[in-house]
Amino acid sequence: MAPPAALARVISCLLPPPLRPPPMLSTRLLRLRHRPSSCSSPLRFIAAAAMSSSSSSSTAAPGGGRKPNRLAAEHSPYLLQHAHNPVDWYPWGDEAFEKARKLDIPIFLSIGYSTCHWCHVMEVESFENEEVAKILNDWFVSIKVDREERPDVDKVYMTYVSALYGGGGWPLTVFLSPNLKPLMGGTYFPPDDKYGRPGFKTILRKVKEAWDTKRDALEKSGNVVIEQLRDALSAKASSQDVPNDVAVLYIDQCVEKLASSYDPKFGGFGSAPKFPRPVEDCIMLYKFRKHMEARQESEAQNIMKMVTHTLQCMARGGVHDHVGGGFHRYSVDECWHVPHFEKMLYDQGQIANVYLDTYVITGDEYYSSVARDILDYLRRDMIGEDGEIFSAEDADSAEYEGAPRKKEGSFYVWTSQEIEDTLGENAELFKNHYYVKSSGNCDLSGMSDPHNEFSGKNVLIERRPGSLMASKYGKSVDEYYGILGECRQKLFDVRSKRPRPHLDDKVIVSWNGLAISAFARASQILKSGPPGTKFYFPVAGCDPVEYLQVAEKAANFIKEKLYDANTKRLQHSYRNGPAKAPGFLDDYAFLINGLLDLYEYGGKIEWLLWAIELQVIQDELFLDKQGGGYFNTPGEDPSVLLRVKEDYDGAEPSAQSLLETRWQRSTWSDCPVYLMLQNLKATNAMLNISWRCLRLD
């Protein structure tokens, strides 16, 4: 038994002050909401020091012969991954809530998603552990939620954890009272106490003890916190107090802040870990355009150098999949080298659009080629038979068929010997170009591989311009790039025989909307390329009109499978049928944006008319007519305790800002787009309106 002082420290880590939530919670919440979220937390890094790379998701037969639990009846890939855990999991819903109320015991809520590395780690360490499962089954009602399927539930409890504990991430771990009010929370927890931090088993015991001995204080605390969060999130607009030039002022301040955090050596804004954040590049490009309009060319070029250098460093780095195309989630180091290897659809759509914007401005084929690289990856690996675009690919995979554990990045990394065996006479050229070393190349930063997980392995990265390397080998640039393309094709074929990362084939409306936008815009923007342009694998070099066809098929899938023509409402996601969750604000806003791009770049009036219908329903469901802005949820589910208004552009853009820019772009900016178009009967006079104020084409 730990000494009393140690127990006091543990309890102080576990629980918020019972009756006195942190002062100024509203102000603190508003500040914390603007931190980028990721699959990380302080506990993650502490735990990582003691973990071997084998502590990832198992590839053995599901459950090792265990009887499936309730999650086996679900459609979510994430819930199905837990269907053979010994934990008596429930999906989010009345059955679980009623059991907690009947037995009068707390709820253990675990939220994650199917391609989350640290969700896999916590599953193997804790949820597949019989001892942990017995504690959970005896003392709690355990609920598992896919954050991508139920972002409304995730937002409530992520807001709580972020506000009280200073940060969040996935897996999200929260304990609730039977009335769904939060009691305490965190992110990843290792199973046992380490480095002065409580392990998951300790936390379970202490929550149980606190529930038995301090229940009233806990429940009062949860009620107070939820009310403070509700007050903080219900701020009303006060337009009379806002100067007319406030938007210009805030944009200037934002640009100044980004410029002050710019990394002149490796590009990007801020330090490691580095996330591709297209919204930052978008606002910088917007400011570039404003400088050019004001004939401030020096200031404009300074901004453009930051953007182009960032995009070049991203594309040359290991965060870009040079063999198969597309971008990984983020880089763990400052030089964009060693990534967290999952690939998310929302990243691909946004990043492709930024490269397209930069191509429009510069005319440099380098940026159009990277945009094609992303879109061709999606066409090759992420699109279903009916045109639906899937959600994500996992970071983890088995090193070989039948391996007992998965490891992060196994599908993507190479040994020097593998490259030599595959490429033969061109191996040396390829190895020099991509910094491949027999000892492994994850040595560019102390943050790249602190635990030697990739010893002897190489993450491909370009450190020198191709033109310089071509000259070194006495070859023309075309010949040199042709050789590299052939080499990448050979490595792609070899890699295709490896065990693939898990594909989350769930179809999410909002993320499809982002991808539809990119495909539609590319179909016209890329037509401006010079004739005879050469393309090198993994770029397919297709006729850009094929991208429009992809966008239209994806939109048609959503209309056929996830849209009710009678109610005019969307469902949020689809896998083996529509999920139970309704469409959220992001689904409407992102899809409308994609449909407007489809109309603008493809010309079919049907997409514009559908966008008008969706805009009407969006306003009915989400618009706060008293307080201003839009809620994220329709507010029809009593189990979702908060109606949040999200104004933060994070990994995904805020629907609020997307809607604002769409209205600003309208010639009649003082009235909603749909009303304007209805009044004008969508006549041909509207065909040349451009809808996004940050778009530069």
Salt bridges, closest charged atoms under 4 A:
ASP88 OD1 - ARG70 NH1 2.39
ASP88 OD2 - LYS99 NZ 3.62
GLU95 OE2 - ARG70 NE 3.45
ASP104 OD2 - ARG215 NH1 2.55
GLU123 OE2 - HIS82 ND1 3.99
GLU130 OE2 - ARG66 NH1 3.75
GLU131 OE1 - LYS201 NZ 3.38
GLU131 OE2 - ARG205 NH2 3.47
ASP138 OD2 - LYS134 NZ 2.66
ASP146 OD2 - LYS506 NZ 3.23
GLU148 OE1 - LYS506 NZ 3.05
ASP152 OD2 - ARG150 NH2 2.81
ASP154 OD2 - ARG147 NE 3.81
ASP192 OD1 - LYS201 NZ 2.89
GLU209 OE1 - LYS206 NZ 3.26
ASP212 OD2 - LYS208 NZ 3.28
GLU219 OE1 - ARG215 NE 3.32
GLU227 OE2 - ARG230 NH1 2.49
ASP252 OD1 - LYS287 NZ 2.46
ASP263 OD2 - LYS274 NZ 2.76
GLU280 OE2 - ARG277 NE 2.81
GLU293 OE2 - ARG289 NE 3.80
GLU293 OE1 - LYS290 NZ 3.53
ASP321 OD2 - LYS343 NZ 2.73
ASP321 OD1 - ARG495 NH1 2.98
GLU342 OE2 - HIS340 NE2 3.07
ASP347 OD2 - ARG329 NH1 3.16
ASP357 OD1 - ARG521 NH2 2.82
ASP357 OD2 - ARG695 NH1 3.04
ASP373 OD2 - HIS320 NE2 3.11
ASP376 OD1 - ARG379 NH2 3.62
ASP381 OD2 - ARG500 NH2 3.85
GLU393 OE2 - ARG500 NH2 2.92
ASP394 OD2 - HIS120 NE2 2.63
ASP396 OD1 - HIS117 ND1 2.93
GLU399 OE1 - LYS407 NZ 3.79
GLU399 OE2 - LYS457 NZ 3.35
GLU408 OE1 - HIS117 NE2 3.82
GLU408 OE2 - HIS340 ND1 2.39
GLU418 OE1 - ARG498 NH2 3.42
GLU420 OE2 - LYS431 NZ 2.54
ASP443 OD2 - LYS437 NZ 2.35
GLU462 OE1 - HIS322 ND1 3.97
GLU462 OE2 - HIS433 NE2 2.58
ASP478 OD2 - LYS534 NZ 3.69
GLU479 OE2 - LYS475 NZ 3.81
ASP504 OD2 - LYS506 NZ 2.92
ASP505 OD1 - ARG575 NE 2.47
GLU546 OE1 - ARG379 NH1 2.85
GLU552 OE2 - LYS604 NZ 3.48
ASP587 OD2 - HIS572 ND1 2.76
ASP597 OD1 - ARG692 NH2 2.11
GLU600 OE1 - ARG692 NH2 3.38
GLU613 OE2 - LYS568 NZ 3.74
ASP624 OD2 - LYS645 NZ 2.60
GLU636 OE2 - ARG569 NH2 2.91
ASP637 OD2 - ARG150 NH2 2.96
GLU646 OE1 - LYS155 NZ 2.58
ASP647 OD1 - ARG33 NH2 3.67
ASP647 OD1 - HIS34 NE2 3.74
ASP697 OD1 - ARG521 NH2 2.65
